[in-house]
Structures are given as C-alpha cells and as structure tokens.
Amino acid sequence: MANPFQFLQQVKNEADKVVWPSRKETVITTIMVFVMASLAAVFFLGVDQLFRAVVPMVTGVGG
C-alpha cells in the first residue's frame, strides 16, 4: 500500500495524462448534442401525436 505522498504523486501523474478537447472540438460536440436532442424531441413529438390519434380510435374512448 502506498503512503499518502506516493498516492498524491500517482494521482498527479495520472492527471497529467488527461487530454482535454480543444475549444473547436467542444463547440462542435455541443452543437451535435443540441441537434440530436432536437431531432429526438421532434421524433417523440410525432410518435406522441400518432398515439394520441390512434389510441382513441382503437379503444373507442375519447375522441
């Protein structure tokens, strides 16, 4: 088992290996997330509207 100093040294060494994305990569990824979330929202809106129309016809309830 490592002593606290060795542990902190190992943590620092591992943290130095982290590669952070560039600003451009971050912006592109963020835009992609918003686009995909918007597409998913539109898709589920369509599915919801379809169910809203079909379920009353099938069950004979509401309308």
mmCIF file of the N, C-alpha and C atoms, coordinates in Angstrom:
data_MODEL
# 
_entry.id   MODEL 
# 
loop_
_atom_site.group_PDB 
_atom_site.id 
_atom_site.type_symbol 
_atom_site.label_atom_id 
_atom_site.label_alt_id 
_atom_site.label_comp_id 
_atom_site.label_asym_id 
_atom_site.label_entity_id 
_atom_site.label_seq_id 
_atom_site.pdbx_PDB_ins_code 
_atom_site.Cartn_x 
_atom_site.Cartn_y 
_atom_site.Cartn_z 
_atom_site.occupancy 
_atom_site.B_iso_or_equiv 
_atom_site.pdbx_formal_charge 
_atom_site.auth_seq_id 
_atom_site.auth_comp_id 
_atom_site.auth_asym_id 
_atom_site.auth_atom_id 
_atom_site.pdbx_PDB_model_num 
ATOM 1   N N  . MET A 1 1  ? 0.847   -1.176 0.000   1.00 0.00 ? 1  MET A N  1 
ATOM 2   C CA . MET A 1 1  ? 0.000   0.000  0.000   1.00 0.00 ? 1  MET A CA 1 
ATOM 3   C C  . MET A 1 1  ? 0.891   1.237  0.000   1.00 0.00 ? 1  MET A C  1 
ATOM 4   N N  . ALA A 1 2  ? 0.550   2.198  -0.839  1.00 0.00 ? 2  ALA A N  1 
ATOM 5   C CA . ALA A 1 2  ? 1.363   3.411  -0.977  1.00 0.00 ? 2  ALA A CA 1 
ATOM 6   C C  . ALA A 1 2  ? 1.076   4.373  0.167   1.00 0.00 ? 2  ALA A C  1 
ATOM 7   N N  . ASN A 1 3  ? 2.113   5.111  0.546   1.00 0.00 ? 3  ASN A N  1 
ATOM 8   C CA . ASN A 1 3  ? 1.882   6.130  1.570   1.00 0.00 ? 3  ASN A CA 1 
ATOM 9   C C  . ASN A 1 3  ? 1.190   7.333  0.917   1.00 0.00 ? 3  ASN A C  1 
ATOM 10  N N  . PRO A 1 4  ? 0.675   8.266  1.703   1.00 0.00 ? 4  PRO A N  1 
ATOM 11  C CA . PRO A 1 4  ? -0.081  9.395  1.137   1.00 0.00 ? 4  PRO A CA 1 
ATOM 12  C C  . PRO A 1 4  ? 0.711   10.206 0.100   1.00 0.00 ? 4  PRO A C  1 
ATOM 13  N N  . PHE A 1 5  ? 2.018   10.388 0.323   1.00 0.00 ? 5  PHE A N  1 
ATOM 14  C CA . PHE A 1 5  ? 2.809   11.148 -0.641  1.00 0.00 ? 5  PHE A CA 1 
ATOM 15  C C  . PHE A 1 5  ? 2.882   10.425 -1.980  1.00 0.00 ? 5  PHE A C  1 
ATOM 16  N N  . GLN A 1 6  ? 3.127   9.109  -1.938  1.00 0.00 ? 6  GLN A N  1 
ATOM 17  C CA . GLN A 1 6  ? 3.179   8.332  -3.181  1.00 0.00 ? 6  GLN A CA 1 
ATOM 18  C C  . GLN A 1 6  ? 1.827   8.348  -3.888  1.00 0.00 ? 6  GLN A C  1 
ATOM 19  N N  . PHE A 1 7  ? 0.765   8.240  -3.101  1.00 0.00 ? 7  PHE A N  1 
ATOM 20  C CA . PHE A 1 7  ? -0.578  8.263  -3.685  1.00 0.00 ? 7  PHE A CA 1 
ATOM 21  C C  . PHE A 1 7  ? -0.815  9.586  -4.418  1.00 0.00 ? 7  PHE A C  1 
ATOM 22  N N  . LEU A 1 8  ? -0.502  10.701 -3.784  1.00 0.00 ? 8  LEU A N  1 
ATOM 23  C CA . LEU A 1 8  ? -0.696  12.001 -4.426  1.00 0.00 ? 8  LEU A CA 1 
ATOM 24  C C  . LEU A 1 8  ? 0.185   12.141 -5.658  1.00 0.00 ? 8  LEU A C  1 
ATOM 25  N N  . GLN A 1 9  ? 1.384   11.601 -5.613  1.00 0.00 ? 9  GLN A N  1 
ATOM 26  C CA . GLN A 1 9  ? 2.275   11.631 -6.772  1.00 0.00 ? 9  GLN A CA 1 
ATOM 27  C C  . GLN A 1 9  ? 1.672   10.828 -7.927  1.00 0.00 ? 9  GLN A C  1 
ATOM 28  N N  . GLN A 1 10 ? 1.095   9.671  -7.621  1.00 0.00 ? 10 GLN A N  1 
ATOM 29  C CA . GLN A 1 10 ? 0.456   8.855  -8.644  1.00 0.00 ? 10 GLN A CA 1 
ATOM 30  C C  . GLN A 1 10 ? -0.770  9.556  -9.233  1.00 0.00 ? 10 GLN A C  1 
ATOM 31  N N  . VAL A 1 11 ? -1.529  10.227 -8.375  1.00 0.00 ? 11 VAL A N  1 
ATOM 32  C CA . VAL A 1 11 ? -2.695  10.977 -8.844  1.00 0.00 ? 11 VAL A CA 1 
ATOM 33  C C  . VAL A 1 11 ? -2.249  12.081 -9.797  1.00 0.00 ? 11 VAL A C  1 
ATOM 34  N N  . LYS A 1 12 ? -1.189  12.793 -9.438  1.00 0.00 ? 12 LYS A N  1 
ATOM 35  C CA . LYS A 1 12 ? -0.681  13.869 -10.301 1.00 0.00 ? 12 LYS A CA 1 
ATOM 36  C C  . LYS A 1 12 ? -0.209  13.298 -11.634 1.00 0.00 ? 12 LYS A C  1 
ATOM 37  N N  . ASN A 1 13 ? 0.490   12.173 -11.603 1.00 0.00 ? 13 ASN A N  1 
ATOM 38  C CA . ASN A 1 13 ? 0.971   11.549 -12.831 1.00 0.00 ? 13 ASN A CA 1 
ATOM 39  C C  . ASN A 1 13 ? -0.191  11.140 -13.739 1.00 0.00 ? 13 ASN A C  1 
ATOM 40  N N  . GLU A 1 14 ? -1.252  10.596 -13.152 1.00 0.00 ? 14 GLU A N  1 
ATOM 41  C CA . GLU A 1 14 ? -2.418  10.198 -13.948 1.00 0.00 ? 14 GLU A CA 1 
ATOM 42  C C  . GLU A 1 14 ? -3.143  11.430 -14.486 1.00 0.00 ? 14 GLU A C  1 
ATOM 43  N N  . ALA A 1 15 ? -3.234  12.475 -13.692 1.00 0.00 ? 15 ALA A N  1 
ATOM 44  C CA . ALA A 1 15 ? -3.901  13.707 -14.135 1.00 0.00 ? 15 ALA A CA 1 
ATOM 45  C C  . ALA A 1 15 ? -3.136  14.354 -15.288 1.00 0.00 ? 15 ALA A C  1 
ATOM 46  N N  . ASP A 1 16 ? -1.833  14.211 -15.291 1.00 0.00 ? 16 ASP A N  1 
ATOM 47  C CA . ASP A 1 16 ? -1.021  14.762 -16.392 1.00 0.00 ? 16 ASP A CA 1 
ATOM 48  C C  . ASP A 1 16 ? -1.288  14.046 -17.715 1.00 0.00 ? 16 ASP A C  1 
ATOM 49  N N  . LYS A 1 17 ? -1.821  12.822 -17.659 1.00 0.00 ? 17 LYS A N  1 
ATOM 50  C CA . LYS A 1 17 ? -2.102  12.055 -18.870 1.00 0.00 ? 17 LYS A CA 1 
ATOM 51  C C  . LYS A 1 17 ? -3.421  12.465 -19.533 1.00 0.00 ? 17 LYS A C  1 
ATOM 52  N N  . VAL A 1 18 ? -4.245  13.235 -18.821 1.00 0.00 ? 18 VAL A N  1 
ATOM 53  C CA . VAL A 1 18 ? -5.547  13.631 -19.357 1.00 0.00 ? 18 VAL A CA 1 
ATOM 54  C C  . VAL A 1 18 ? -5.351  14.559 -20.547 1.00 0.00 ? 18 VAL A C  1 
ATOM 55  N N  . VAL A 1 19 ? -6.055  14.266 -21.623 1.00 0.00 ? 19 VAL A N  1 
ATOM 56  C CA . VAL A 1 19 ? -6.001  15.107 -22.818 1.00 0.00 ? 19 VAL A CA 1 
ATOM 57  C C  . VAL A 1 19 ? -7.347  15.817 -22.931 1.00 0.00 ? 19 VAL A C  1 
ATOM 58  N N  . TRP A 1 20 ? -7.328  17.123 -22.792 1.00 0.00 ? 20 TRP A N  1 
ATOM 59  C CA . TRP A 1 20 ? -8.560  17.900 -22.845 1.00 0.00 ? 20 TRP A CA 1 
ATOM 60  C C  . TRP A 1 20 ? -8.887  18.238 -24.283 1.00 0.00 ? 20 TRP A C  1 
ATOM 61  N N  . PRO A 1 21 ? -10.187 18.252 -24.637 1.00 0.00 ? 21 PRO A N  1 
ATOM 62  C CA . PRO A 1 21 ? -10.551 18.602 -26.011 1.00 0.00 ? 21 PRO A CA 1 
ATOM 63  C C  . PRO A 1 21 ? -10.277 20.079 -26.279 1.00 0.00 ? 21 PRO A C  1 
ATOM 64  N N  . SER A 1 22 ? -10.054 20.372 -27.548 1.00 0.00 ? 22 SER A N  1 
ATOM 65  C CA . SER A 1 22 ? -9.824  21.766 -27.917 1.00 0.00 ? 22 SER A CA 1 
ATOM 66  C C  . SER A 1 22 ? -11.151 22.523 -27.866 1.00 0.00 ? 22 SER A C  1 
ATOM 67  N N  . ARG A 1 23 ? -11.063 23.834 -27.944 1.00 0.00 ? 23 ARG A N  1 
ATOM 68  C CA . ARG A 1 23 ? -12.278 24.656 -27.939 1.00 0.00 ? 23 ARG A CA 1 
ATOM 69  C C  . ARG A 1 23 ? -13.157 24.299 -29.132 1.00 0.00 ? 23 ARG A C  1 
ATOM 70  N N  . LYS A 1 24 ? -12.540 24.086 -30.292 1.00 0.00 ? 24 LYS A N  1 
ATOM 71  C CA . LYS A 1 24 ? -13.289 23.743 -31.502 1.00 0.00 ? 24 LYS A CA 1 
ATOM 72  C C  . LYS A 1 24 ? -14.028 22.412 -31.319 1.00 0.00 ? 24 LYS A C  1 
ATOM 73  N N  . GLU A 1 25 ? -13.340 21.411 -30.770 1.00 0.00 ? 25 GLU A N  1 
ATOM 74  C CA . GLU A 1 25 ? -13.979 20.118 -30.534 1.00 0.00 ? 25 GLU A CA 1 
ATOM 75  C C  . GLU A 1 25 ? -15.142 20.245 -29.559 1.00 0.00 ? 25 GLU A C  1 
ATOM 76  N N  . THR A 1 26 ? -14.976 21.063 -28.530 1.00 0.00 ? 26 THR A N  1 
ATOM 77  C CA . THR A 1 26 ? -16.026 21.261 -27.543 1.00 0.00 ? 26 THR A CA 1 
ATOM 78  C C  . THR A 1 26 ? -17.240 21.925 -28.161 1.00 0.00 ? 26 THR A C  1 
ATOM 79  N N  . VAL A 1 27 ? -17.019 22.944 -28.988 1.00 0.00 ? 27 VAL A N  1 
ATOM 80  C CA . VAL A 1 27 ? -18.125 23.649 -29.638 1.00 0.00 ? 27 VAL A CA 1 
ATOM 81  C C  . VAL A 1 27 ? -18.862 22.710 -30.589 1.00 0.00 ? 27 VAL A C  1 
ATOM 82  N N  . ILE A 1 28 ? -18.124 21.968 -31.405 1.00 0.00 ? 28 ILE A N  1 
ATOM 83  C CA . ILE A 1 28 ? -18.747 21.045 -32.357 1.00 0.00 ? 28 ILE A CA 1 
ATOM 84  C C  . ILE A 1 28 ? -19.556 19.980 -31.624 1.00 0.00 ? 28 ILE A C  1 
ATOM 85  N N  . THR A 1 29 ? -18.992 19.420 -30.572 1.00 0.00 ? 29 THR A N  1 
ATOM 86  C CA . THR A 1 29 ? -19.692 18.393 -29.809 1.00 0.00 ? 29 THR A CA 1 
ATOM 87  C C  . THR A 1 29 ? -20.959 18.956 -29.167 1.00 0.00 ? 29 THR A C  1 
ATOM 88  N N  . THR A 1 30 ? -20.878 20.167 -28.636 1.00 0.00 ? 30 THR A N  1 
ATOM 89  C CA . THR A 1 30 ? -22.044 20.799 -28.027 1.00 0.00 ? 30 THR A CA 1 
ATOM 90  C C  . THR A 1 30 ? -23.149 21.015 -29.057 1.00 0.00 ? 30 THR A C  1 
ATOM 91  N N  . ILE A 1 31 ? -22.783 21.486 -30.237 1.00 0.00 ? 31 ILE A N  1 
ATOM 92  C CA . ILE A 1 31 ? -23.768 21.686 -31.306 1.00 0.00 ? 31 ILE A CA 1 
ATOM 93  C C  . ILE A 1 31 ? -24.398 20.348 -31.693 1.00 0.00 ? 31 ILE A C  1 
ATOM 94  N N  . MET A 1 32 ? -23.583 19.310 -31.792 1.00 0.00 ? 32 MET A N  1 
ATOM 95  C CA . MET A 1 32 ? -24.106 17.984 -32.136 1.00 0.00 ? 32 MET A CA 1 
ATOM 96  C C  . MET A 1 32 ? -25.107 17.495 -31.093 1.00 0.00 ? 32 MET A C  1 
ATOM 97  N N  . VAL A 1 33 ? -24.821 17.743 -29.828 1.00 0.00 ? 33 VAL A N  1 
ATOM 98  C CA . VAL A 1 33 ? -25.739 17.329 -28.763 1.00 0.00 ? 33 VAL A CA 1 
ATOM 99  C C  . VAL A 1 33 ? -27.072 18.055 -28.909 1.00 0.00 ? 33 VAL A C  1 
ATOM 100 N N  . PHE A 1 34 ? -27.033 19.370 -29.165 1.00 0.00 ? 34 PHE A N  1 
ATOM 101 C CA . PHE A 1 34 ? -28.275 20.122 -29.338 1.00 0.00 ? 34 PHE A CA 1 
ATOM 102 C C  . PHE A 1 34 ? -29.050 19.652 -30.565 1.00 0.00 ? 34 PHE A C  1 
ATOM 103 N N  . VAL A 1 35 ? -28.363 19.362 -31.655 1.00 0.00 ? 35 VAL A N  1 
ATOM 104 C CA . VAL A 1 35 ? -29.031 18.883 -32.870 1.00 0.00 ? 35 VAL A CA 1 
ATOM 105 C C  . VAL A 1 35 ? -29.690 17.530 -32.605 1.00 0.00 ? 35 VAL A C  1 
ATOM 106 N N  . MET A 1 36 ? -28.957 16.607 -31.991 1.00 0.00 ? 36 MET A N  1 
ATOM 107 C CA . MET A 1 36 ? -29.516 15.279 -31.730 1.00 0.00 ? 36 MET A CA 1 
ATOM 108 C C  . MET A 1 36 ? -30.671 15.343 -30.743 1.00 0.00 ? 36 MET A C  1 
ATOM 109 N N  . ALA A 1 37 ? -30.568 16.206 -29.725 1.00 0.00 ? 37 ALA A N  1 
ATOM 110 C CA . ALA A 1 37 ? -31.667 16.359 -28.769 1.00 0.00 ? 37 ALA A CA 1 
ATOM 111 C C  . ALA A 1 37 ? -32.895 16.937 -29.463 1.00 0.00 ? 37 ALA A C  1 
ATOM 112 N N  . SER A 1 38 ? -32.692 17.878 -30.381 1.00 0.00 ? 38 SER A N  1 
ATOM 113 C CA . SER A 1 38 ? -33.810 18.462 -31.125 1.00 0.00 ? 38 SER A CA 1 
ATOM 114 C C  . SER A 1 38 ? -34.469 17.422 -32.028 1.00 0.00 ? 38 SER A C  1 
ATOM 115 N N  . LEU A 1 39 ? -33.648 16.619 -32.713 1.00 0.00 ? 39 LEU A N  1 
ATOM 116 C CA . LEU A 1 39 ? -34.201 15.566 -33.567 1.00 0.00 ? 39 LEU A CA 1 
ATOM 117 C C  . LEU A 1 39 ? -34.985 14.539 -32.746 1.00 0.00 ? 39 LEU A C  1 
ATOM 118 N N  . ALA A 1 40 ? -34.467 14.180 -31.603 1.00 0.00 ? 40 ALA A N  1 
ATOM 119 C CA . ALA A 1 40 ? -35.168 13.234 -30.738 1.00 0.00 ? 40 ALA A CA 1 
ATOM 120 C C  . ALA A 1 40 ? -36.487 13.836 -30.252 1.00 0.00 ? 40 ALA A C  1 
ATOM 121 N N  . ALA A 1 41 ? -36.476 15.114 -29.907 1.00 0.00 ? 41 ALA A N  1 
ATOM 122 C CA . ALA A 1 41 ? -37.701 15.775 -29.446 1.00 0.00 ? 41 ALA A CA 1 
ATOM 123 C C  . ALA A 1 41 ? -38.757 15.794 -30.546 1.00 0.00 ? 41 ALA A C  1 
ATOM 124 N N  . VAL A 1 42 ? -38.349 16.105 -31.769 1.00 0.00 ? 42 VAL A N  1 
ATOM 125 C CA . VAL A 1 42 ? -39.292 16.122 -32.892 1.00 0.00 ? 42 VAL A CA 1 
ATOM 126 C C  . VAL A 1 42 ? -39.821 14.714 -33.160 1.00 0.00 ? 42 VAL A C  1 
ATOM 127 N N  . PHE A 1 43 ? -38.952 13.712 -33.118 1.00 0.00 ? 43 PHE A N  1 
ATOM 128 C CA . PHE A 1 43 ? -39.374 12.334 -33.325 1.00 0.00 ? 43 PHE A CA 1 
ATOM 129 C C  . PHE A 1 43 ? -40.415 11.922 -32.289 1.00 0.00 ? 43 PHE A C  1 
ATOM 130 N N  . PHE A 1 44 ? -40.123 12.160 -31.011 1.00 0.00 ? 44 PHE A N  1 
ATOM 131 C CA . PHE A 1 44 ? -41.050 11.744 -29.970 1.00 0.00 ? 44 PHE A CA 1 
ATOM 132 C C  . PHE A 1 44 ? -42.339 12.572 -29.973 1.00 0.00 ? 44 PHE A C  1 
ATOM 133 N N  . LEU A 1 45 ? -42.267 13.802 -30.437 1.00 0.00 ? 45 LEU A N  1 
ATOM 134 C CA . LEU A 1 45 ? -43.489 14.590 -30.614 1.00 0.00 ? 45 LEU A CA 1 
ATOM 135 C C  . LEU A 1 45 ? -44.371 13.915 -31.671 1.00 0.00 ? 45 LEU A C  1 
ATOM 136 N N  . GLY A 1 46 ? -43.762 13.494 -32.767 1.00 0.00 ? 46 GLY A N  1 
ATOM 137 C CA . GLY A 1 46 ? -44.517 12.804 -33.811 1.00 0.00 ? 46 GLY A CA 1 
ATOM 138 C C  . GLY A 1 46 ? -45.126 11.501 -33.323 1.00 0.00 ? 46 GLY A C  1 
ATOM 139 N N  . VAL A 1 47 ? -44.348 10.710 -32.600 1.00 0.00 ? 47 VAL A N  1 
ATOM 140 C CA . VAL A 1 47 ? -44.853 9.447  -32.063 1.00 0.00 ? 47 VAL A CA 1 
ATOM 141 C C  . VAL A 1 47 ? -45.996 9.721  -31.089 1.00 0.00 ? 47 VAL A C  1 
ATOM 142 N N  . ASP A 1 48 ? -45.862 10.729 -30.255 1.00 0.00 ? 48 ASP A N  1 
ATOM 143 C CA . ASP A 1 48 ? -46.901 11.077 -29.297 1.00 0.00 ? 48 ASP A CA 1 
ATOM 144 C C  . ASP A 1 48 ? -48.185 11.505 -30.011 1.00 0.00 ? 48 ASP A C  1 
ATOM 145 N N  . GLN A 1 49 ? -48.046 12.304 -31.046 1.00 0.00 ? 49 GLN A N  1 
ATOM 146 C CA . GLN A 1 49 ? -49.226 12.743 -31.792 1.00 0.00 ? 49 GLN A CA 1 
ATOM 147 C C  . GLN A 1 49 ? -49.895 11.561 -32.494 1.00 0.00 ? 49 GLN A C  1 
ATOM 148 N N  . LEU A 1 50 ? -49.089 10.636 -33.005 1.00 0.00 ? 50 LEU A N  1 
ATOM 149 C CA . LEU A 1 50 ? -49.637 9.442  -33.636 1.00 0.00 ? 50 LEU A CA 1 
ATOM 150 C C  . LEU A 1 50 ? -50.429 8.620  -32.620 1.00 0.00 ? 50 LEU A C  1 
ATOM 151 N N  . PHE A 1 51 ? -49.836 8.388  -31.447 1.00 0.00 ? 51 PHE A N  1 
ATOM 152 C CA . PHE A 1 51 ? -50.552 7.643  -30.404 1.00 0.00 ? 51 PHE A CA 1 
ATOM 153 C C  . PHE A 1 51 ? -51.816 8.376  -29.971 1.00 0.00 ? 51 PHE A C  1 
ATOM 154 N N  . ARG A 1 52 ? -51.726 9.683  -29.909 1.00 0.00 ? 52 ARG A N  1 
ATOM 155 C CA . ARG A 1 52 ? -52.877 10.496 -29.490 1.00 0.00 ? 52 ARG A CA 1 
ATOM 156 C C  . ARG A 1 52 ? -54.043 10.323 -30.458 1.00 0.00 ? 52 ARG A C  1 
ATOM 157 N N  . ALA A 1 53 ? -53.750 10.109 -31.741 1.00 0.00 ? 53 ALA A N  1 
ATOM 158 C CA . ALA A 1 53 ? -54.795 9.929  -32.736 1.00 0.00 ? 53 ALA A CA 1 
ATOM 159 C C  . ALA A 1 53 ? -55.276 8.476  -32.812 1.00 0.00 ? 53 ALA A C  1 
ATOM 160 N N  . VAL A 1 54 ? -54.348 7.527  -32.651 1.00 0.00 ? 54 VAL A N  1 
ATOM 161 C CA . VAL A 1 54 ? -54.687 6.117  -32.864 1.00 0.00 ? 54 VAL A CA 1 
ATOM 162 C C  . VAL A 1 54 ? -55.360 5.483  -31.644 1.00 0.00 ? 54 VAL A C  1 
ATOM 163 N N  . VAL A 1 55 ? -54.906 5.789  -30.450 1.00 0.00 ? 55 VAL A N  1 
ATOM 164 C CA . VAL A 1 55 ? -55.418 5.120  -29.242 1.00 0.00 ? 55 VAL A CA 1 
ATOM 165 C C  . VAL A 1 55 ? -56.918 5.336  -29.075 1.00 0.00 ? 55 VAL A C  1 
ATOM 166 N N  . PRO A 1 56 ? -57.453 6.552  -29.231 1.00 0.00 ? 56 PRO A N  1 
ATOM 167 C CA . PRO A 1 56 ? -58.926 6.683  -29.096 1.00 0.00 ? 56 PRO A CA 1 
ATOM 168 C C  . PRO A 1 56 ? -59.702 5.898  -30.158 1.00 0.00 ? 56 PRO A C  1 
ATOM 169 N N  . MET A 1 57 ? -59.137 5.794  -31.366 1.00 0.00 ? 57 MET A N  1 
ATOM 170 C CA . MET A 1 57 ? -59.833 5.018  -32.393 1.00 0.00 ? 57 MET A CA 1 
ATOM 171 C C  . MET A 1 57 ? -59.860 3.528  -32.043 1.00 0.00 ? 57 MET A C  1 
ATOM 172 N N  . VAL A 1 58 ? -58.778 3.038  -31.487 1.00 0.00 ? 58 VAL A N  1 
ATOM 173 C CA . VAL A 1 58 ? -58.670 1.621  -31.145 1.00 0.00 ? 58 VAL A CA 1 
ATOM 174 C C  . VAL A 1 58 ? -59.527 1.280  -29.926 1.00 0.00 ? 58 VAL A C  1 
ATOM 175 N N  . THR A 1 59 ? -59.462 2.158  -28.906 1.00 0.00 ? 59 THR A N  1 
ATOM 176 C CA . THR A 1 59 ? -60.166 1.854  -27.661 1.00 0.00 ? 59 THR A CA 1 
ATOM 177 C C  . THR A 1 59 ? -61.619 2.333  -27.670 1.00 0.00 ? 59 THR A C  1 
ATOM 178 N N  . GLY A 1 60 ? -61.938 3.261  -28.556 1.00 0.00 ? 60 GLY A N  1 
ATOM 179 C CA . GLY A 1 60 ? -63.296 3.815  -28.591 1.00 0.00 ? 60 GLY A CA 1 
ATOM 180 C C  . GLY A 1 60 ? -63.570 4.781  -27.448 1.00 0.00 ? 60 GLY A C  1 
ATOM 181 N N  . VAL A 1 61 ? -62.518 5.211  -26.770 1.00 0.00 ? 61 VAL A N  1 
ATOM 182 C CA . VAL A 1 61 ? -62.655 6.140  -25.637 1.00 0.00 ? 61 VAL A CA 1 
ATOM 183 C C  . VAL A 1 61 ? -62.125 7.500  -26.063 1.00 0.00 ? 61 VAL A C  1 
ATOM 184 N N  . GLY A 1 62 ? -62.811 8.564  -25.686 1.00 0.00 ? 62 GLY A N  1 
ATOM 185 C CA . GLY A 1 62 ? -62.322 9.922  -26.009 1.00 0.00 ? 62 GLY A CA 1 
ATOM 186 C C  . GLY A 1 62 ? -62.563 10.227 -27.466 1.00 0.00 ? 62 GLY A C  1 
ATOM 187 N N  . GLY A 1 63 ? -61.826 11.183 -27.936 1.00 0.00 ? 63 GLY A N  1 
ATOM 188 C CA . GLY A 1 63 ? -62.025 11.465 -29.344 1.00 0.00 ? 63 GLY A CA 1 
ATOM 189 C C  . GLY A 1 63 ? -61.669 12.833 -29.641 1.00 0.00 ? 63 GLY A C  1 
# 
